[in-house]
């Protein structure tokens, strides 16, 4: 794979996964701290803290979303080992 394509794929995964993941992480941390969230549905509004299991779920989900671009970057940008040339069926080189 071309290195430029690998960089573009990594940047796209950062924008699609890591950026929303950081937002979810902030929301989860705020939920664990007890900061109330305001929700609006139509003309009604309510303010209440989110539950602890939901906050933990947001944090865990955000960590997975942040790790996806790290894994994509690792697997696309790493140097692949060179394959050793195989000499099947040919003469065996002399031992030195």
C-alpha angles and dihedrals in degrees: 000000000000115000093231091055089049091053092048091050090049093050091049092052090048091053095044100039114016099046094052087041091059089050091052090047091054091048091049093049091048089049092051089050090054098246107160120239122213116223123191124198113179107310095339123092131187132184121205139137116259120247121267096242090053091049091050090048090052091051094048092046091049092052090053091049091050093049093053095073090043090056093043091050092048096050097041100040101040121105110254115224115254113248114241112240111256121219105198117170095003129109117288111246115242118263113248 
